[in-house]
Amino acid sequence: MAEDSKSSDASDSSSESANEPIKPQKPIPKPLIQGKITKKRKNIISVCLTNCRYEVIRKIAAKFAYKEVSENENWNLYWTDLSITVERCKEMKRYQKINHFPGMLEICRKDLLARNLNRMLRLFPKEYNFFPRTWCLPADLGEALTYSRLRRNRTFILKPDAGSQGRGIFVTKSLKDIRPCDRGVCQVYINKPYLIDGYKFDLRIYTLITSCDPLRIYIYEEGLVRFATTRYKEPNAVNISNVFMHLTNYAVNKYSRTYNQDTEAGSKRKLSWFNNYLRKLGHDVEGIWKRIDDVIIKTVISAAPVLKHSYAACFPNHDVIPACSELLGVDIILDKRLNPQILEVNHSPSFHTDTALDWEIKEALLSDMFAMMNLDKCDKRKVMREDRKRIRERLLHGKDHQPPVVVSFDDYYRLEMNSRGGFRFVYPTQTTKVHYNKFFDQGQGSLYSETAASRAREAAQNALRDEMQLKARLEAAKRVVVPPIKPPAPKKLETPNQNKPTSKSTAALSVMSSSEPQMIVESEERDRLQRLAQREYLIRSHGILEHVYFSMKKNGNLRPRDEKKFAIFDKIRATNENNFNKQNGIAISDLVESIKAKSSI
């Protein structure tokens, strides 16, 4: 009954409402329409991975909700495994960022790293003694050969100047087989490294550079300890070619049958495991890491002038965020006294995740690096509007009316420090800034200070190369084996009935074609090589080239490039004249005085 009453009431009320006239709705006031709330468009961060082959980087970008775009779109971050060109840098807009610094090859190529560290060693001999003695070939081949002759018990390791993943590296006891035209790097091999369980190892330390002016360096707390897969013994004639004993590169040792993938006792382990291992043995781990930090900072500072100059030339208008941020893979080996020695610097370290250990370390590493870049703090649309406005004003007024802005990234650096994750900030700190200031003073014009010395060294090297090639030709001529001369076959007596060749066939046989190659007689070739060598020796010993040079210079017929090429003759003549004057100056003056005295008598 109650339900019936309720339904009847509802029907009555609905009928009453249906019978009521419809009231017109009140118009919405205009101020409410004008004050309509509009949603702010989301700032979409895009990343270009066209030249990136690592899947882990794509997964990290997706984790940060970054949109992957092509190379021709307006990307925020350009990640590439290749070295960048100046043209690529100059095309970048103010809100864009790239994962390499222009000029970083100064320490990432083996030959350029050796050149910079050798230069700093001459300037600061006590502070830059953390790398094996190194020569760049072929420029320093003469010095390397002299060193090997004086220290016959040393072992050398030869590397290509721009190789990677252990390709082209070999260990040798002798440098005699090096050709004058070979390019690469020659280093003294560290015979007594620090060993763990009898195995040789090195440390892959990830170093992040977020700015080059001012220089800012971070070192990641986790990394890799890479082991060789054969127990180490000092190089000898038997094991010197065993790459699984002397090289620690993962790209080499992964093909060894004894490669172990265990994370605690395998061929690749964590840096945290290494630190715990040293602590158990009672070593000063903090002191070792201070020395490692010192080596890395000094290595980066050796290229600081080039980095600063290249960055200023490529990014003069980058005032929103720093244009570059680079993650380096620094390879360090410890000697038997636990002193760090730098081996090489990789500008594109491997981010392959073949094992769970690789994924654990590299995923956390890249996540912290992406967080430090703070790409979401840059308003791309605002910067693009400002650039369009600036271009429009430049077209209308003929010049840019924007006042010059002093670029300061203090707020960006503050955000960077707050989101650094597992990275340690090592430079500049209150303790390190003052200590390393002196290393930035590399002399006036330090970028080109070695030009004259390099030319002199190159001229000396060319002379040495010519001499070695001459010796090689002479030795090759001596090795030519002259075949034994066979006695002529006895002539057969012609019978009167035998057919004789006609005059036409005889003429055809006697004619030789000058356009066809003739047979080379080995005895004649040997005589020719000996006479060529003798002629070259006579030209050099009698100074004919030097006389021709000075006569052409006196007559003004010498080209500028020839004058630069043979400028060493001027230096040799000046040196000889000075030595002659010093030795014979007194004797000549006495002779002149004696002649005057005789004439007066």
C-alpha positions in Angstrom: 0.0 0.0 0.0 2.8 2.3 0.9 4.5 1.6 -2.4 1.2 2.4 -4.3 0.9 5.7 -2.5 4.5 6.6 -3.3 4.0 5.8 -7.0 0.7 7.8 -7.1 2.4 10.8 -5.5 5.2 10.6 -8.0 2.8 10.4 -10.9 0.8 13.4 -9.5 4.0 15.4 -9.1 5.1 14.5 -12.7 1.7 15.5 -14.1 1.8 18.8 -12.2 5.2 19.6 -13.5 4.1 18.7 -17.0 1.1 21.0 -16.8 3.3 23.9 -15.6 4.4 26.4 -18.3 8.1 26.1 -19.3 10.0 29.1 -17.9 12.6 30.7 -20.2 16.2 30.2 -19.0 18.1 33.2 -17.8 20.9 34.3 -20.1 24.5 33.7 -18.8 26.1 37.0 -17.8 28.8 38.2 -20.2 31.5 38.5 -17.6 31.2 34.7 -17.0 31.6 34.0 -20.8 34.6 36.3 -21.1 36.3 34.7 -18.1 36.2 31.3 -19.6 39.0 29.0 -18.3 41.3 27.6 -21.0 43.5 24.5 -20.4 47.3 25.1 -20.8 48.8 23.0 -23.5 51.2 20.3 -22.3 54.9 20.8 -22.9 55.8 17.8 -25.1 59.5 16.8 -24.9 60.8 15.1 -28.0 64.0 13.2 -28.5 65.7 12.2 -31.8 67.3 8.7 -31.7 67.9 8.2 -35.4 71.6 7.5 -34.9 71.2 5.6 -31.7 71.5 1.8 -31.7 70.9 1.0 -28.0 67.4 -0.2 -27.0 67.9 0.8 -23.3 68.0 4.5 -24.3 64.7 4.2 -26.1 63.2 2.5 -23.0 64.5 5.3 -20.8 63.1 8.0 -23.1 59.7 6.2 -23.0 60.0 6.0 -19.2 60.2 9.8 -19.1 57.3 10.1 -21.5 59.5 11.6 -24.2 58.3 11.4 -27.8 60.6 10.0 -30.3 60.8 12.1 -33.5 62.8 12.2 -36.7 65.9 14.3 -37.4 64.0 17.0 -39.3 61.5 17.8 -36.5 61.8 20.2 -33.6 63.4 17.8 -31.1 64.6 18.8 -27.6 67.3 16.2 -27.3 69.5 14.7 -30.0 71.2 11.4 -28.9 73.7 10.0 -31.3 76.4 7.3 -31.1 78.6 9.2 -33.6 80.8 12.2 -33.2 79.1 15.4 -34.1 80.1 17.9 -36.7 80.3 21.7 -36.5 77.5 22.1 -39.0 75.2 20.0 -36.8 76.0 22.2 -33.8 75.5 25.5 -35.6 72.0 24.4 -36.8 70.7 23.8 -33.3 68.1 26.0 -31.8 68.3 27.6 -28.3 66.1 25.0 -26.6 67.9 22.0 -28.1 70.5 19.8 -26.5 72.9 17.2 -27.8 74.8 14.4 -26.0 78.3 15.3 -27.3 80.6 18.3 -26.9 82.4 19.6 -30.1 86.1 19.1 -29.6 85.7 16.2 -27.1 87.7 14.0 -29.5 90.8 15.8 -28.1 90.7 13.2 -25.3 88.6 10.5 -26.9 90.9 9.6 -29.8 93.9 7.7 -28.6 96.4 9.7 -30.6 95.0 13.1 -29.5 94.8 11.9 -25.9 98.4 11.0 -26.0 99.4 14.3 -27.6 97.5 16.3 -25.0 98.8 14.3 -22.0 102.4 14.5 -23.3 102.0 18.3 -23.7 100.7 18.6 -20.1 103.5 16.3 -18.9 106.0 18.8 -20.2 104.3 21.7 -18.5 103.5 19.9 -15.2 105.9 16.9 -15.0 105.1 16.0 -11.4 101.3 16.1 -11.7 100.8 14.5 -15.1 102.6 11.2 -14.5 99.5 9.0 -14.5 99.7 7.4 -17.9 102.2 5.0 -19.5 104.9 6.5 -21.8 103.2 7.0 -25.2 104.3 7.8 -28.7 102.2 8.8 -31.7 103.2 7.0 -34.9 104.6 7.8 -37.4 105.6 11.2 -36.0 107.4 9.8 -32.9 108.7 6.6 -34.5 112.3 7.6 -34.1 111.9 8.3 -30.4 110.1 5.0 -29.8 112.8 3.0 -31.6 115.6 4.8 -29.6 113.7 4.0 -26.4 113.3 0.3 -27.3 117.0 0.0 -28.2 118.0 1.4 -24.8 115.5 -0.7 -22.8 115.4 -4.0 -24.5 113.5 -5.7 -21.6 110.4 -3.5 -22.1 107.2 -4.7 -23.6 105.0 -2.4 -25.9 101.3 -2.4 -26.8 100.3 -1.0 -30.1 96.8 0.5 -30.8 95.1 2.1 -33.8 94.7 5.8 -33.4 90.9 5.8 -33.6 89.9 2.1 -32.8 87.5 0.7 -30.3 86.5 -2.6 -28.7 90.0 -4.0 -28.7 90.3 -4.1 -32.5 93.8 -3.9 -33.9 95.6 -4.0 -30.5 98.6 -6.3 -30.0 101.5 -6.7 -27.6 105.1 -6.9 -28.8 108.6 -7.0 -27.5 110.2 -5.4 -30.6 109.3 -2.4 -32.7 111.5 -3.4 -35.7 108.5 -4.5 -37.7 106.7 -1.1 -37.6 106.7 0.5 -41.0 107.3 4.2 -41.4 103.9 4.7 -42.9 102.0 2.9 -40.0 99.6 5.1 -38.0 98.7 4.5 -34.4 99.8 4.8 -30.8 102.6 2.9 -29.1 102.6 2.6 -25.3 104.9 1.0 -22.7 103.0 -2.1 -21.5 102.3 -2.2 -17.7 104.0 -5.5 -16.9 103.0 -5.6 -13.2 99.3 -4.6 -12.8 97.3 -5.2 -9.7 95.7 -8.6 -9.9 92.5 -10.1 -8.4 92.7 -13.9 -8.0 95.5 -13.9 -10.5 93.5 -12.1 -13.2 94.2 -8.7 -14.9 91.3 -6.2 -14.8 90.4 -2.6 -15.6 87.7 -0.2 -14.3 85.1 1.3 -16.6 84.1 4.6 -14.8 81.2 6.6 -16.2 82.0 10.4 -16.2 79.4 13.0 -16.9 80.3 16.5 -18.2 77.4 18.9 -18.1 79.2 22.1 -19.0 82.6 23.1 -20.3 82.5 26.9 -19.5 82.5 26.6 -16.5 83.7 23.0 -16.4 81.4 20.7 -14.4 82.3 17.1 -13.9 80.3 14.2 -12.2 81.4 10.6 -11.6 78.9 7.8 -11.3 79.1 5.8 -8.1 78.5 2.5 -9.9 80.5 1.1 -12.9 82.1 -2.1 -14.2 85.1 -4.1 -13.3 86.1 -6.0 -16.5 88.4 -9.0 -16.1 90.6 -10.9 -18.6 89.7 -14.6 -18.9 93.1 -16.2 -18.6 95.4 -15.9 -15.5 98.0 -13.3 -16.0 101.7 -13.9 -16.5 104.3 -11.4 -17.6 104.6 -11.3 -21.4 107.0 -13.7 -23.0 107.5 -15.4 -26.3 104.8 -18.0 -25.5 101.9 -15.9 -24.2 102.5 -12.5 -25.8 99.8 -13.2 -28.4 97.2 -14.3 -25.9 94.6 -11.5 -26.1 92.5 -13.2 -23.4 95.4 -12.7 -20.9 96.6 -9.2 -21.8 93.4 -7.4 -22.9 90.4 -6.7 -20.6 88.0 -5.5 -23.2 84.6 -7.2 -23.0 84.3 -7.2 -26.8 87.4 -9.5 -26.8 86.9 -11.7 -23.8 83.2 -12.6 -24.4 84.5 -15.0 -27.1 86.7 -16.8 -24.6 85.5 -20.3 -23.5 86.3 -19.4 -19.9 84.1 -16.3 -19.9 82.0 -16.3 -16.7 78.7 -14.4 -16.4 78.4 -14.6 -12.6 77.9 -11.2 -11.0 80.0 -11.9 -7.9 82.8 -14.1 -9.3 82.5 -13.6 -13.1 84.4 -11.8 -15.8 82.3 -8.6 -15.2 81.4 -7.2 -11.8 80.2 -4.1 -10.1 82.4 -1.3 -8.7 80.6 -1.7 -5.4 81.9 -5.3 -5.3 85.4 -4.0 -6.0 85.2 -1.4 -3.2 84.1 -4.1 -0.7 86.9 -6.4 -1.8 89.5 -3.7 -1.2 88.0 -2.9 2.2 88.2 -6.5 3.3 92.0 -6.5 2.4 92.5 -3.3 4.5 93.1 -0.9 1.7 92.2 2.8 1.8 89.3 2.9 -0.6 88.6 6.6 -0.2 92.2 7.4 -0.9 92.2 5.3 -4.1 89.1 7.0 -5.3 90.5 10.4 -4.6 93.5 9.5 -6.9 91.1 8.2 -9.6 89.0 11.4 -9.4 92.3 13.4 -9.7 93.3 11.5 -12.8 89.9 12.0 -14.5 89.7 15.7 -13.7 93.3 16.4 -15.0 92.6 14.4 -18.2 89.5 16.5 -19.0 91.3 19.7 -18.1 94.0 18.9 -20.7 91.3 19.4 -23.4 89.6 22.4 -21.7 90.9 25.1 -24.0 89.7 23.3 -27.1 86.3 22.5 -25.5 85.8 26.1 -24.5 86.8 27.5 -27.9 84.7 25.0 -29.8 81.6 25.5 -27.6 81.8 29.3 -27.9 82.1 29.1 -31.7 79.3 26.6 -32.2 76.7 28.0 -29.6 77.0 31.8 -29.4 73.3 32.3 -28.7 72.5 29.3 -26.5 71.1 31.1 -23.4 68.2 28.9 -22.3 69.8 25.6 -21.3 73.4 24.3 -21.8 73.7 23.0 -25.4 75.7 19.8 -24.5 75.9 17.1 -21.9 78.3 14.1 -22.5 78.6 10.8 -20.8 82.2 9.4 -21.1 83.5 5.9 -20.4 86.9 6.3 -18.8 89.1 3.1 -18.6 91.5 3.0 -15.6 94.0 0.3 -14.7 95.7 0.0 -11.3 99.4 -0.9 -11.0 100.7 -3.2 -8.3 100.9 -0.2 -5.9 97.2 0.7 -6.6 98.1 3.8 -8.5 95.6 4.6 -11.2 96.8 4.8 -14.8 94.5 6.0 -17.5 94.2 3.8 -20.6 91.6 5.6 -22.8 88.5 7.7 -22.8 85.4 6.6 -24.8 83.1 9.3 -26.1 80.3 6.7 -26.9 80.6 3.9 -24.3 78.7 0.7 -25.0 75.2 0.6 -23.6 74.5 -3.0 -24.7 72.6 -4.9 -22.0 73.6 -8.5 -22.7 73.4 -9.5 -19.1 71.2 -8.6 -16.0 74.3 -6.8 -14.5 74.6 -4.5 -17.6 70.9 -3.7 -17.5 71.0 -2.9 -13.7 73.9 -0.6 -14.0 73.2 1.1 -17.3 69.5 1.6 -16.7 70.1 3.4 -13.4 72.9 5.4 -15.0 70.9 6.7 -17.9 67.8 7.4 -15.8 69.9 9.6 -13.5 71.5 11.4 -16.5 68.1 12.0 -18.2 66.8 13.4 -14.9 69.7 15.7 -14.5 69.1 17.3 -18.0 65.7 18.7 -16.8 64.4 19.0 -20.3 60.9 19.6 -19.0 62.0 22.9 -17.5 62.5 24.5 -20.9 59.4 25.9 -22.6 60.0 25.1 -26.2 57.0 27.0 -27.5 58.0 30.2 -25.7 61.5 30.1 -27.1 60.2 29.5 -30.6 57.9 32.5 -30.2 60.8 34.7 -29.0 62.9 33.6 -32.0 60.1 34.3 -34.5 59.6 37.8 -32.9 63.4 38.4 -33.0 63.6 37.5 -36.7 60.5 39.7 -37.5 62.1 42.7 -35.8 65.4 42.1 -37.5 63.6 42.1 -40.9 61.6 45.2 -40.1 64.3 47.3 -38.4 67.4 45.9 -39.9 68.9 44.8 -36.6 68.2 43.0 -33.4 66.8 45.3 -30.8 67.1 42.7 -28.0 69.6 43.9 -25.4 72.5 41.5 -24.8 71.8 39.0 -22.1 74.4 37.7 -19.7 74.1 34.0 -19.9 73.8 32.4 -16.5 72.7 28.8 -15.8 72.8 29.0 -12.0 69.2 27.9 -11.6 69.7 25.1 -14.1 72.8 23.9 -12.2 70.8 24.0 -8.9 68.2 21.7 -10.4 71.0 19.5 -11.8 72.5 19.1 -8.4 69.2 18.3 -6.8 68.4 15.5 -9.3 71.9 14.0 -9.6 70.9 10.6 -8.2 73.9 8.3 -8.1 76.4 10.9 -9.6 79.1 12.4 -7.4 80.0 16.1 -8.1 83.8 16.2 -8.3 84.6 19.5 -10.0 84.4 22.3 -9.1 84.0 21.9 -5.4 85.4 24.1 -2.6 88.4 21.8 -2.2 89.2 21.1 -5.9 88.6 24.4 -7.6 91.6 26.2 -6.1 93.9 23.1 -6.6 93.2 22.7 -10.3 93.2 26.3 -11.4 96.9 26.2 -12.4 96.3 23.5 -14.9 94.0 25.7 -17.0 97.0 28.0 -17.6 98.5 26.0 -20.4 100.5 28.9 -21.8 99.6 31.7 -24.3 98.3 30.2 -27.5 98.6 26.7 -26.1 96.4 25.4 -28.9 99.1 26.2 -31.5 102.2 26.3 -29.3 103.5 23.1 -30.8 103.3 24.1 -34.4 107.0 24.8 -34.9 108.0 21.8 -32.9 105.6 19.6 -34.8 107.0 20.8 -38.2 110.6 20.1 -37.1 109.6 16.7 -35.7 107.8 15.9 -39.0 110.8 16.9 -41.1 113.1 14.7 -39.0 110.6 11.9 -39.2 110.4 12.2 -43.0 114.2 12.0 -43.2 114.2 8.9 -41.0 111.4 7.4 -43.1 113.4 8.0 -46.3 116.5 6.4 -44.8 114.5 3.4 -43.7 112.9 3.0 -47.1 116.3 3.2 -48.8 117.6 0.5 -46.6 114.6 -1.6 -47.3 115.1 -1.2 -51.0 118.8 -2.2 -50.7 117.9 -5.3 -48.7 115.2 -6.2 -51.2 117.7 -5.8 -54.0 120.2 -8.1 -52.2 117.5 -10.7 -51.8 116.7 -10.9 -55.5 117.7 -14.4 -56.6 119.2 -14.5 -60.1 118.1 -17.7 -61.9 120.9 -19.9 -63.2 121.7 -19.2 -66.8 120.9 -22.2 -68.9 123.5 -23.1 -71.6 122.2 -22.5 -75.1 120.8 -25.4 -76.9 122.9 -26.9 -79.6 121.9 -25.7 -83.1 120.6 -28.3 -85.4 122.2 -28.6 -88.8 119.9 -27.6 -91.6 119.4 -30.0 -94.4 119.0 -28.7 -97.9 115.5 -30.2 -98.1 114.3 -28.3 -94.9 111.9 -25.5 -95.5 113.3 -22.0 -94.7 111.1 -19.1 -93.4 110.3 -16.5 -95.9 111.5 -12.9 -95.7 108.0 -11.7 -94.6 107.9 -14.1 -91.6 111.4 -13.1 -90.6 110.6 -9.4 -90.6 107.5 -10.1 -88.5 109.5 -12.0 -85.9 112.1 -9.3 -85.6 109.6 -6.4 -85.1 108.8 -5.8 -81.3 105.8 -3.8 -80.2 106.7 -0.9 -77.8 103.2 -0.7 -76.4 103.3 -4.1 -74.9 105.1 -4.9 -71.6 108.4 -6.7 -72.0 109.8 -9.4 -69.7 111.9 -8.0 -66.8 115.3 -9.5 -66.5 116.0 -9.9 -62.8 119.7 -9.2 -63.1 119.0 -5.9 -64.9 116.4 -5.0 -62.2 118.9 -5.6 -59.5 121.5 -3.4 -61.2 118.8 -0.7 -61.6 117.8 -0.7 -57.9 121.5 -0.6 -56.9 122.2 2.4 -59.1 119.1 4.2 -57.9 120.2 3.7 -54.3 123.7 4.8 -55.2 122.4 7.9 -56.9 120.2 8.8 -53.9 123.1 8.3 -51.6 125.4 10.6 -53.7 122.7 13.3 -53.8 122.3 13.3 -50.1 126.0 13.0 -49.2 127.2 15.7 -51.6 124.4 18.1 -50.5 123.1 18.6 -54.0 119.5 19.1 -52.8 120.8 21.7 -50.3 122.7 23.6 -53.0 119.7 23.6 -55.3 117.5 24.9 -52.5 119.8 27.8 -51.7 120.5 28.7 -55.3 116.7 28.8 -56.1 116.1 30.8 -52.9 118.8 33.3 -53.9 117.3 33.8 -57.4 113.8 34.1 -56.0 112.5 31.0 -57.8 111.5 29.1 -54.7 107.8 28.5 -54.0 106.5 29.3 -50.5 105.5 25.7 -49.8 109.0 24.4 -50.8 110.5 27.1 -48.6 108.5 25.7 -45.6 109.2 22.1 -46.6 113.0 22.5 -46.7 113.3 25.2 -44.0 115.4 22.8 -42.0 118.4 23.5 -44.4 118.4 27.2 -43.1 118.5 26.0 -39.5 121.3 23.5 -40.3 123.4 26.2 -42.0 122.8 28.7 -39.2 123.8 26.2 -36.6 127.0 25.2 -38.5 128.0 28.9 -39.1 127.5 29.6 -35.4 129.6 26.6 -34.4 132.3 27.5 -36.9 132.5 31.1 -35.7 132.8 30.0 -32.1 135.5 27.5 -32.8 137.6 29.4 -35.3 136.9 33.0 -34.4 140.2 33.5 -32.4 142.3 31.6 -35.0 141.1 33.8 -37.9 141.7 37.1 -36.0 145.3 35.9 -35.1 145.9 35.1 -38.7 144.8 38.5 -39.9 147.0 40.3 -37.3 150.0 38.2 -38.4 149.4 39.1 -42.1 149.2 42.8 -41.2 152.4 42.6 -39.2 154.3 40.9 -42.1 153.1 43.6 -44.5 154.2 46.4 -42.3 157.8 44.9 -42.0 
